[in-house]
């Protein structure tokens, strides 16, 4: 089963998608876990998610794992499908919980109270491709499954 999870081809498209998704998504995880990029860090974000938003603590830890560890896995191409699925799950929940009410478009001009969900749909689309195709060229998934043959 592990081999099936990590199986991939040598496609450069998967490489490009996983690197770009990781680079774009890592700052979101680093805000939550480390307090980088203007974030509140682990304790502040955990408190806001559990106390203000009412999200169970275990689910908050899964969000942290998906947003912080997921991009690291994508960079390495290790457990690409699981990392992409975690990121996709976070986006699928964020849309109805936080962004649906603000409509489709991002808040480019500061004229609405929050961000729409167009970014989230792009993340979901990229994650779906990675779930289907795997890590592609230069992925540890590919290296490890090659050795298992």
C-alpha positions in Angstrom: 0.0 0.0 0.0 2.9 2.4 0.8 4.4 1.8 -2.6 1.0 2.6 -4.3 0.8 5.8 -2.2 4.3 6.9 -3.3 4.2 5.6 -6.9 4.9 8.3 -9.5 6.4 8.9 -12.9 9.3 11.1 -14.0 7.0 14.0 -15.2 8.3 17.5 -14.9 4.7 18.9 -14.6 4.3 17.2 -11.2 7.6 18.7 -10.1 6.6 22.2 -11.1 3.2 21.9 -9.4 4.5 20.5 -6.2 7.3 23.1 -5.9 5.0 26.0 -6.6 2.3 24.8 -4.3 4.9 24.3 -1.5 6.4 27.7 -2.1 3.0 29.4 -2.0 1.6 27.4 0.9 4.6 27.2 3.2 4.3 30.9 4.5 0.7 30.1 5.6 1.9 27.2 7.7 4.9 29.2 9.0 2.5 32.0 10.1 0.5 29.6 12.1 3.3 27.4 13.6 6.3 29.7 13.8 4.8 33.2 13.8 6.7 34.1 10.7 5.4 36.5 8.0 3.2 38.4 10.5 1.5 35.3 12.0 0.5 34.7 15.6 2.6 31.5 16.0 1.5 28.2 17.5 -0.1 29.3 20.7 -1.8 32.4 19.3 -3.2 30.5 16.3 -4.2 27.4 18.3 -6.1 29.6 20.8 -7.9 31.6 18.0 -8.9 28.4 16.2 -10.1 26.6 19.3 -11.5 29.4 21.4 -12.8 31.9 18.8 -13.7 29.6 15.9 -14.6 26.5 18.0 -12.5 24.1 16.1 -11.5 21.0 18.1 -7.8 20.9 19.1 -7.0 17.7 17.2 -8.3 19.2 14.0 -6.2 22.4 14.6 -3.1 20.2 14.9 -4.0 18.5 11.6 -4.3 21.9 10.0 -0.9 22.9 11.3 0.5 19.6 10.0 -1.1 20.0 6.6 0.0 23.7 6.2 3.5 23.4 7.7 4.7 19.9 7.1 2.8 19.4 3.8 4.8 22.0 1.9 8.0 20.5 3.3 6.9 17.1 2.0 6.1 18.6 -1.3 9.5 20.3 -1.7 11.1 16.9 -1.1 8.5 15.0 -3.1 8.0 12.7 -0.1 4.5 11.4 0.5 3.3 13.9 -2.1 -0.2 12.5 -2.4 -0.8 12.7 1.4 0.7 16.2 1.6 -1.5 17.4 -1.3 -4.6 15.7 0.2 -3.9 17.5 3.5 -3.6 20.9 1.9 -6.7 20.2 -0.2 -8.7 19.2 2.9 -7.8 22.5 4.6 -9.0 24.5 1.6 -12.2 22.5 1.3 -13.0 23.4 4.9 -11.8 27.0 4.7 -14.2 27.8 1.8 -17.5 27.3 3.6 -16.2 28.3 7.0 -14.4 31.5 6.1 -14.6 32.6 2.5 -17.9 31.6 0.9 -19.6 34.6 2.4 -17.2 37.0 0.7 -17.9 35.7 -2.8 -15.6 34.4 -5.5 -13.0 37.1 -5.9 -10.0 37.9 -3.8 -10.2 41.3 -2.0 -7.9 43.1 -4.4 -9.1 46.6 -3.6 -9.9 46.2 0.1 -13.6 46.8 -0.6 -15.0 43.7 1.1 -14.7 42.4 4.6 -12.7 39.3 3.7 -11.2 37.2 0.9 -13.2 35.3 -1.6 -12.4 31.7 -2.5 -10.8 31.8 -6.0 -7.3 31.2 -4.5 -8.6 28.1 -2.7 -10.0 26.6 -5.9 -6.6 26.9 -7.6 -5.0 25.2 -4.6 -7.6 22.4 -4.7 -7.0 21.9 -8.5 -3.2 21.7 -8.1 -3.6 19.3 -5.1 -6.0 17.1 -7.2 -3.4 16.8 -10.0 -0.7 15.9 -7.4 -3.0 13.3 -5.8 -3.6 11.7 -9.2 0.0 11.9 -10.6 2.2 11.8 -7.6 5.5 13.7 -7.0 7.0 13.3 -10.5 10.6 14.2 -11.4 13.2 14.5 -8.6 10.8 13.3 -5.9 11.8 11.1 -3.0 8.6 9.2 -3.7 10.1 8.2 -7.1 13.5 7.4 -5.7 12.1 5.2 -2.9 9.6 3.3 -5.1 12.3 2.7 -7.7 14.4 0.9 -5.0 11.4 -1.2 -3.9 10.8 -2.7 -7.3 
